[in-house]
Amino acid sequence: MTMTTSTHVTHRQRGLLFVITGASGVGKGTLRTRLLESISMVYSISWTTREARVGEYDGLDYHFRTREAFLHEIEEGAGFLEYAEFVGNLYGTPRGPVEQALKRGQNVLLEIEAQGAMQIKEAIPSAILIFIMPPSLKELHSRLTGRATETPDKIAKRLERAKDEIRMTHSFDYVVVNDDIERAANDLKSIVVAENLRSGHWKSEELEAVLAVC
C-alpha cells in the first residue's frame, strides 16, 4: 500500500484529509493531477478490481488487484478506511498509509466514489469533502462516450449513478463545477489553501506550542 508525492509537513500536529469525488468522466483525475502539481500533499492510491485503462499504471493510478485479493483484505477487518462496489468493480482506500500521513502532519488527498466519501466522513468527521460537478448530464455523456473505454450499457449505468451522486451534493462541504478545467483547478486549489488557513483546524495545544516558542 504505497502513497505518492509530497513529504511536506504542515504547521499543525495533524494533517487535513481532503476527499474529491464525482461522476465517472467528470475530470477528477485531471483535477487531482493539477492540484498535486501546485500544492504539496500526499495522494492515497486506492485499490480496485477493475482493469487498467490505457495510460494507467499499477501503483500510480490505482493498485489493480484481483477480486479475491480485495475480498481477503476486507476480511482482515482493518484493511480499508472505506470500500464500495461500483458498476461491478470494487474500490477501496487503504487505512494504514492515510492514518500514518495524517499523524505526521501531512495533508492527504483521496479521489474516491461518492459512497466511499460518506464512509470516510463517518470514520473521520474532520475530512473535507469536495464534489466535482459536471456542467450537464449531456456533457458527461459526451465525455464518457468519447473516452471509448466502456460499452453503451456500462455508460448508461454510470449516468444513472451520476444522477444519484449529484443528489448527494448537500452532504459535501464544497462543489466545484468542471465546465472549464483551468477555473475548476483554481477553485480546487483555493479550497485547499483556505482550509489550511482556517482557525478551526488549530487545537489549543498546538496554539500553546506556538506561544511557547516566544
Solvent accessible surface area in square Angstrom, and as a share of the most:
residue,aa,sasa,rsa
1,M,91,0.41
2,T,82,0.47
3,M,46,0.21
4,T,38,0.22
5,T,73,0.43
6,S,22,0.14
7,T,116,0.68
8,H,101,0.45
9,V,86,0.49
10,T,17,0.10
11,H,102,0.45
12,R,8,0.03
13,Q,108,0.48
14,R,83,0.30
15,G,7,0.07
16,L,13,0.07
17,L,5,0.02
18,F,0,0.00
19,V,0,0.00
20,I,0,0.00
21,T,0,0.00
22,G,0,0.00
23,A,2,0.02
24,S,13,0.08
25,G,17,0.16
26,V,0,0.00
27,G,22,0.21
28,K,23,0.10
29,G,28,0.27
30,T,65,0.38
31,L,0,0.00
32,R,31,0.11
33,T,61,0.35
34,R,78,0.28
35,L,4,0.02
36,L,34,0.17
37,E,131,0.59
38,S,57,0.37
39,I,29,0.15
40,S,49,0.32
41,M,2,0.01
42,V,7,0.04
43,Y,8,0.03
44,S,2,0.01
45,I,1,0.01
46,S,6,0.04
47,W,22,0.08
48,T,0,0.00
49,T,25,0.14
50,R,20,0.07
51,E,152,0.68
52,A,52,0.40
53,R,58,0.21
54,V,155,0.89
55,G,56,0.54
56,E,37,0.17
57,Y,138,0.52
58,D,90,0.46
59,G,27,0.26
60,L,98,0.49
61,D,27,0.14
62,Y,33,0.13
63,H,9,0.04
64,F,38,0.16
65,R,78,0.28
66,T,84,0.49
67,R,95,0.35
68,E,129,0.58
69,A,39,0.30
70,F,0,0.00
71,L,75,0.37
72,H,103,0.46
73,E,27,0.12
74,I,41,0.21
75,E,137,0.62
76,E,111,0.50
77,G,60,0.58
78,A,71,0.55
79,G,9,0.09
80,F,14,0.06
81,L,11,0.05
82,E,6,0.03
83,Y,90,0.34
84,A,6,0.05
85,E,80,0.36
86,F,2,0.01
87,V,28,0.16
88,G,51,0.49
89,N,25,0.13
90,L,10,0.05
91,Y,17,0.06
92,G,0,0.00
93,T,0,0.00
94,P,3,0.02
95,R,72,0.26
96,G,28,0.27
97,P,18,0.11
98,V,0,0.00
99,E,53,0.24
100,Q,103,0.46
101,A,0,0.00
102,L,2,0.01
103,K,145,0.62
104,R,132,0.48
105,G,0,0.00
106,Q,7,0.03
107,N,8,0.04
108,V,0,0.00
109,L,0,0.00
110,L,1,0.00
111,E,21,0.09
112,I,13,0.07
113,E,20,0.09
114,A,1,0.00
115,Q,82,0.36
116,G,0,0.00
117,A,0,0.00
118,M,55,0.25
119,Q,58,0.26
120,I,0,0.00
121,K,63,0.27
122,E,148,0.66
123,A,53,0.41
124,I,20,0.10
125,P,99,0.62
126,S,71,0.46
127,A,1,0.01
128,I,7,0.04
129,L,0,0.00
130,I,0,0.00
131,F,0,0.00
132,I,0,0.00
133,M,36,0.16
134,P,6,0.04
135,P,59,0.37
136,S,52,0.33
137,L,65,0.32
138,K,175,0.74
139,E,65,0.29
140,L,0,0.00
141,H,85,0.38
142,S,64,0.41
143,R,68,0.25
144,L,3,0.02
145,T,70,0.41
146,G,64,0.61
147,R,76,0.28
148,A,86,0.67
149,T,63,0.37
150,E,39,0.18
151,T,78,0.45
152,P,115,0.73
153,D,86,0.44
154,K,75,0.32
155,I,15,0.07
156,A,51,0.40
157,K,110,0.46
158,R,8,0.03
159,L,27,0.13
160,E,99,0.44
161,R,54,0.20
162,A,0,0.00
163,K,71,0.30
164,D,75,0.39
165,E,1,0.01
166,I,45,0.23
167,R,165,0.60
168,M,53,0.24
169,T,26,0.15
170,H,158,0.71
171,S,47,0.30
172,F,18,0.08
173,D,74,0.38
174,Y,68,0.26
175,V,69,0.40
176,V,4,0.02
177,V,67,0.38
178,N,8,0.04
179,D,76,0.39
180,D,58,0.30
181,I,55,0.28
182,E,95,0.43
183,R,125,0.46
184,A,0,0.00
185,A,14,0.11
186,N,91,0.47
187,D,60,0.31
188,L,1,0.00
189,K,79,0.34
190,S,68,0.44
191,I,17,0.09
192,V,0,0.00
193,V,66,0.38
194,A,51,0.40
195,E,4,0.02
196,N,24,0.12
197,L,136,0.68
198,R,124,0.45
199,S,96,0.62
200,G,63,0.60
201,H,35,0.16
202,W,64,0.22
203,K,102,0.43
204,S,82,0.53
205,E,92,0.41
206,E,7,0.03
207,L,90,0.45
208,E,107,0.48
209,A,52,0.40
210,V,78,0.45
211,L,110,0.55
212,A,83,0.65
213,V,130,0.75
214,C,142,0.85
